[in-house]
Amino acid sequence: MRIIEIALATALATGCTADPMPHEEETEAELNGWCNEQPVPIVNLPPQLYVEEPFVRIVGTTTLLYFSDHGPGELRDLHHAVWVSGIGFVYGGPLQGVNTAPFIEGAPSVDAQGFIYFTNTALPEMIGRGWLSQPGTVAASSGIPGMPARVQIGTTLHGNMDLGVAPNHPFAILSRAVWIPPGALPIQADLWYLRRAGGVVSHDPLETAYFLGALNTQDRLEYAAELSGDGLAIVYTQLDPAAGTTRIMAAVRARVDLPFGPPAPLVENAPGTAIEGPTIIPDRIFFHKIFLGGGPSRLYTIERCGP
């Protein structure tokens, strides 16, 4: 979830996409050969809406985009769009059955069974789950048993920011942050490795150290992670508070039982901007770009350009 807002705390038609977004069927587990950063327009998007925390889901021949923004009277809502051949992404509206005016709903992530996981500040653990009964409708929204709790340790508050699920595998990556109340911004954020089974999650600190030991740092904040469909690649945001910079990071592994290797930056923020919230499909990585001088945040992408 966008880090500043954490601190404040059907589809157009089913089957309307005869042809999916062009993409190659190959493993996402590759750090090299990404290039061509460019904005991604969304047709019919209301001009006042921001596009942040994107998640792209491919189901058969349909490509769906889920993202967050704040609508009138809202802190933050979930929205969706669908890829239409020859046009691109077309805005489909707010997600039904999940958005609430007093609370934040953001940072969507969807598994292969159609369950959507998202930040939900109505819950003590701040992470919820629902089922996409239609591409634009969420049913049975609830908390997640086993989700690490929000706790006060001395003068610090420890809590959750967002969750990225591995679509085809029983694990997920949680962004776990530390605040010093009443301070608004986290002083620390790390990635935690969670197991998923039967709608319940669990965290073993030894597994986090094993799988994600190469990613978490002492002096920077790691958050907003997403996993590739094959579970072999991870993309996430890294914030350097001393330098005031953000960048999109990635790491890969050869098998899902192995730790992720040393990460590498894929995109660095340009002056006057911040970049966050990556999501990955086989030949594209999407993320949002914030314009610090004003104006709505927008969807951007890089694409696979070669070995």
TORGUGU-826534 format. One record per residue (C-alpha): residue in one letter; residue number from 1; x, y, z negated. Coordinates in steps of 0.1 Angstrom, whole numbers, plus 5000, padded with zeros to 4 digits. Example, Ala and Ser with C-alpha at 12.3 -4.5 7.8 and 13.67 -1.06 7.14 Angstrom:
r;k;xx;yy;zz
A;1;5123;4955;4922
S;2;5137;4989;4929
This chain:
r;k;xx;yy;zz
M;1;5000;5000;5000
R;2;5012;5036;5007
I;3;5033;5042;4976
I;4;5020;5077;4968
E;5;4984;5066;4968
I;6;4990;5036;4946
A;7;5001;5061;4921
L;8;4967;5078;4921
A;9;4950;5051;4909
T;10;4812;4934;5145
A;11;4841;4933;5158
L;12;4831;4956;5186
A;13;4815;4924;5198
T;14;4825;4888;5191
G;15;4843;4875;5222
C;16;4845;4909;5238
T;17;4882;4905;5246
A;18;4885;4883;5276
D;19;4922;4887;5276
P;20;4943;4891;5244
M;21;4970;4917;5237
P;22;4999;4904;5258
H;23;5023;4885;5236
E;24;5047;4856;5240
E;25;5043;4823;5220
E;26;5077;4821;5202
T;27;5090;4823;5167
E;28;5092;4857;5151
A;29;5123;4847;5133
E;30;5148;4870;5151
L;31;5165;4902;5139
N;32;5180;4912;5172
G;33;5165;4926;5203
W;34;5138;4950;5190
C;35;5134;4984;5207
N;36;5112;5009;5224
E;37;5095;5026;5194
Q;38;5063;5042;5206
P;39;5029;5053;5193
V;40;4999;5030;5197
P;41;4966;5048;5205
I;42;4933;5036;5192
V;43;4904;5045;5215
N;44;4874;5062;5198
L;45;4893;5067;5165
P;46;4878;5097;5147
P;47;4906;5124;5149
Q;48;4905;5130;5111
L;49;4912;5094;5103
Y;50;4947;5083;5093
V;51;4960;5049;5104
E;52;4981;5032;5077
E;53;4990;4998;5064
P;54;4982;4979;5096
F;55;4977;4942;5099
V;56;4973;4925;5133
R;57;4955;4892;5135
I;58;4953;4870;5167
V;59;4924;4845;5168
G;60;4922;4826;5200
T;61;4919;4853;5227
T;62;4909;4880;5203
T;63;4934;4905;5188
L;64;4922;4924;5157
L;65;4937;4953;5139
Y;66;4930;4960;5102
F;67;4942;4992;5086
S;68;4935;5016;5058
D;69;4925;5053;5055
H;70;4904;5075;5033
G;71;4870;5085;5046
P;72;4848;5114;5034
G;73;4846;5111;4996
E;74;4869;5081;4995
L;75;4903;5076;4981
R;76;4911;5049;5007
D;77;4890;5025;5028
L;78;4896;4995;5051
H;79;4889;4998;5088
H;80;4892;4977;5119
A;81;4898;4978;5157
V;82;4898;4952;5185
W;83;4921;4949;5215
V;84;4902;4952;5248
S;85;4919;4941;5279
G;86;4929;4970;5302
I;87;4921;4995;5274
G;88;4940;4987;5243
F;89;4928;4989;5207
V;90;4893;5002;5203
Y;91;4881;5015;5169
G;92;4854;4993;5154
G;93;4846;5013;5122
P;94;4850;5007;5085
L;95;4849;4972;5072
Q;96;4815;4964;5058
G;97;4809;4948;5024
V;98;4842;4959;5008
N;99;4847;4997;5006
T;100;4837;5016;4975
A;101;4838;5053;4969
P;102;4855;5055;4935
F;103;4883;5031;4942
I;104;4911;5023;4967
E;105;4909;4995;4992
G;106;4940;4992;5013
A;107;4969;4971;5026
P;108;4950;4943;5043
S;109;4965;4909;5050
V;110;4946;4879;5065
D;111;4953;4842;5064
A;112;4945;4815;5090
Q;113;4913;4806;5072
G;114;4899;4841;5075
F;115;4904;4853;5040
I;116;4914;4889;5037
Y;117;4937;4900;5008
F;118;4939;4937;5000
T;119;4947;4963;4973
N;120;4917;4970;4952
T;121;4920;4994;4923
A;122;4886;4983;4909
L;123;4904;4952;4896
P;124;4928;4951;4867
E;125;4953;4933;4888
M;126;4947;4957;4917
I;127;4947;4929;4943
G;128;4915;4914;4957
R;129;4903;4888;4982
G;130;4873;4883;5004
W;131;4862;4863;5034
L;132;4858;4878;5069
S;133;4823;4864;5078
Q;134;4826;4886;5109
P;135;4856;4905;5122
G;136;4841;4937;5107
T;137;4824;4923;5076
V;138;4839;4911;5043
A;139;4818;4887;5021
A;140;4824;4875;4985
S;141;4850;4900;4975
S;142;4865;4892;4942
G;143;4897;4890;4921
I;144;4923;4863;4925
P;145;4929;4838;4897
G;146;4965;4837;4886
M;147;4974;4871;4900
P;148;5001;4887;4878
A;149;4986;4910;4853
R;150;4992;4947;4847
V;151;5012;4950;4815
Q;152;5027;4978;4793
I;153;5062;4971;4782
G;154;5075;4998;4760
T;155;5071;5031;4778
T;156;5068;5014;4812
L;157;5037;5001;4831
H;158;5042;4971;4853
G;159;5016;4964;4881
N;160;5009;4952;4916
M;161;5008;4974;4948
D;162;5000;4950;4977
L;163;5001;4914;4989
G;164;5012;4900;5022
V;165;5001;4864;5030
A;166;5018;4839;5052
P;167;4989;4831;5076
N;168;4997;4795;5081
H;169;5015;4786;5049
P;170;5006;4785;5012
F;171;5027;4814;4999
A;172;5026;4852;4998
I;173;5047;4882;4990
L;174;5036;4905;4962
S;175;5049;4941;4957
R;176;5054;4945;4920
A;177;5061;4980;4907
V;178;5071;4998;4875
W;179;5059;5032;4864
I;180;5067;5055;4835
P;181;5033;5071;4826
P;182;5022;5097;4832
G;183;5046;5098;4861
A;184;5029;5093;4894
L;185;5056;5075;4914
P;186;5070;5041;4907
I;187;5106;5040;4895
Q;188;5111;5005;4908
A;189;5094;4981;4932
D;190;5105;4946;4941
L;191;5091;4917;4962
W;192;5078;4886;4943
Y;193;5072;4852;4958
L;194;5038;4837;4950
R;195;5023;4803;4957
R;196;4987;4800;4970
A;197;4966;4769;4964
G;198;4928;4765;4963
G;199;4922;4802;4959
V;200;4946;4805;4930
V;201;4981;4821;4930
S;202;5011;4815;4908
H;203;5044;4831;4903
D;204;5077;4815;4892
P;205;5105;4840;4887
L;206;5130;4813;4897
E;207;5113;4810;4931
T;208;5114;4848;4936
A;209;5151;4848;4928
Y;210;5157;4819;4952
F;211;5136;4829;4982
L;212;5139;4868;4979
G;213;5172;4872;4961
A;214;5189;4888;4992
L;215;5161;4914;4996
N;216;5155;4931;4963
T;217;5178;4958;4952
Q;218;5185;4978;4920
D;219;5186;5013;4935
R;220;5159;5011;4962
L;221;5122;5002;4963
E;222;5110;4972;4983
Y;223;5073;4969;4991
A;224;5045;4964;5017
A;225;5058;4931;5030
E;226;5042;4909;5056
L;227;5052;4874;5068
S;228;5052;4859;5103
G;229;5028;4832;5112
D;230;5055;4806;5111
G;231;5067;4818;5077
L;232;5103;4823;5090
A;233;5104;4861;5092
I;234;5096;4888;5067
V;235;5092;4925;5073
Y;236;5089;4951;5046
T;237;5094;4988;5036
Q;238;5125;5000;5018
L;239;5125;5034;5001
D;240;5157;5050;4990
P;241;5146;5076;4964
A;242;5181;5092;4962
A;243;5182;5099;4999
G;244;5144;5103;5004
T;245;5144;5079;5033
T;246;5123;5049;5043
R;247;5130;5022;5068
I;248;5115;4990;5081
M;249;5135;4960;5071
A;250;5135;4924;5082
A;251;5150;4891;5072
V;252;5147;4855;5086
R;253;5153;4819;5076
A;254;5155;4786;5094
R;255;5129;4767;5074
V;256;5102;4776;5049
D;257;5120;4758;5021
L;258;5151;4780;5025
P;259;5157;4815;5012
F;260;5156;4845;5034
G;261;5190;4856;5046
P;262;5205;4891;5044
P;263;5181;4918;5056
A;264;5187;4943;5084
P;265;5170;4976;5092
L;266;5149;4976;5123
V;267;5135;5012;5123
E;268;5149;5042;5104
N;269;5126;5072;5097
A;270;5132;5103;5118
P;271;5136;5137;5101
G;272;5102;5150;5089
T;273;5086;5115;5089
A;274;5083;5085;5067
I;275;5076;5049;5079
E;276;5059;5021;5060
G;277;5037;4991;5061
P;278;5050;4968;5089
T;279;5032;4938;5103
I;280;5046;4912;5127
I;281;5034;4891;5157
P;282;5057;4872;5180
D;283;5068;4901;5203
R;284;5058;4932;5184
I;285;5062;4948;5150
F;286;5036;4975;5140
F;287;5040;5001;5112
H;288;5026;5035;5103
K;289;5043;5068;5106
I;290;5036;5097;5082
F;291;5043;5132;5094
L;292;5055;5151;5064
G;293;5047;5185;5080
G;294;5010;5176;5083
G;295;4987;5157;5105
P;296;4972;5122;5104
S;297;4995;5092;5100
R;298;4995;5071;5132
L;299;5002;5035;5143
Y;300;5035;5028;5159
T;301;5052;4997;5173
I;302;5085;4983;5184
E;303;5087;4954;5209
R;304;5110;4925;5215
C;305;5133;4935;5243
G;306;5157;4906;5246
P;307;5182;4885;5227
